[in-house]
Amino acid sequence: MPMHSPSITTVRTPGRIHADVQPKAAGRLFFIDNIRVLLTIQVLLFHLVIIYAGTGSWFYEEGREDFLTGALGAWFVTVSQAYFMGLFLLISAYFVPGAYDRKGPHHFLKDRLIRLGIPLVVYCWILRPPMVYLYLRSIQGLRLSWWRYFPSEYFKSNAVLGAGPLWFVETLLIFTILYVLWRLLSGPGTPSPAVETRFPSNVSVALCALLLGLAGFLVRLWRPIEWSYVPLNLQLPFFAQYLFLFMLGLIGYRRNWLASLSDAAGRLWLGIGLLMILFFWPLALAGDMATSLDPFLGGCHWQALAYALWESFLCLGMCIGLIYAFRRYSHGQGKLARLLSRNAYAAYLVHGPVITVVALAGRDVMFHPLAKFGLASLVAAPLCFGLSCLIRKLPYADRIL
């Protein structure tokens, strides 16, 4: 997902602002690229945790061995789910208006269909079905030939558009198409940039978190967490957050919010985000999460409301806090960071098959699940980025990836 960077602009806001960050331009925003690398690795670890701790959903799981493994796995998965894909959408959306302005609707949409649509179709309808087939035959003992598997329910249930991690690419493509339609319906011409504005006040951010939490709670009265719209593999219980953060990215670009975020606000919200991460444990104990997760997933339960509010404050806290921290302390790139950044998108696309193969290769190793998770992470992460380097050397691959 291409990211573009800012021009030099003077913004006056209270508190210290890092001088190297100026959002509207044709270069790279290195600190945003670095966040994308972090999030890509976190997605990889997220799915590995599911494999070894059994918390969540992946088509190959070894399950949990003890209470500690399950508890730590649930903590990591729940905390990650609360913010990391929303932050991905926010930073992706931040650069959509500028790209649209430069390219126009036709070339912009064509570019997005190439960069998002082709990987989506190739992964879901070409790469994933044989991968699942090999797993079903070798691990589950499925006794079907490939030709009988192809028209079976096994194939149909796994060849869903947006299957696996590609739901995010599908969602980003849907949101982008909606943005193009909105721009076309709102009239021709390039909108003039908004006057540089201050980053929203802390009170405004807190109010947004409160309303976002309430919106998530209301959606989950209708559809609880773990429910998804199967034809497109869209987890609608999280879409209040996803849509909000995508729109926030669009608005933030016009208002130059990446530059106008003060260090004081960034530190505050990073602290709130970290506090919410730790607050998971009191919330889990008070709601008796060890006995049943159902009251947290949705419905008219105080646990569902508390969880939705916890999730929204953690989300905005970590989104703002990580943007501040990376802008302040990781605004440049060395050789390794550039290599990882160039290959982050392809690594995201291939990480599913890679971590599954790594896990299957080590399934007979008799280590504690947390030890196997650590070893698998050390093997899978370099493999994903290394494979991405090779794939991007193929003809025309760099145009897509």
SULNOR-V660786 format. One line per field, one symbol per residue. ss: DSSP state (H for helix, E for strand, - for the rest). A space follows every 10 residues. Layout:
BEGIN
ss = ???
END
This chain:
BEGIN
ss = ------E--- ---------- ---E-----H HHHHHHHHHH HHHHHHHHHH HHH------- ------HHHH HHHHHHHHHH HHHHHHHHHH HHHH-HHHHH HHHHHHHHHH HHHHHHHHHH HHHHHHHHHH HHHHHHHH-- -----HHHHH --HHHHHH-- ---HHHHHHH HHHHHHHHHH HHHHH----- ---------- -HHHHHHHHH HHHHHHHHHH HH------E- ---E-HHHHH HHHHHHHHHH HHHHH-HHHH --HHHHHHHH HHHHHHHHHH HHHHHH---- ---HHHH--- -HHHHHHHHH HHHHHHHHHH HHHHHHHHH- ----HHHHHH HH-HHHHHHH HHHHHHHHHH H-------HH HHHHHHHHHH HHHHHHHHHH H-----HHHH -
END
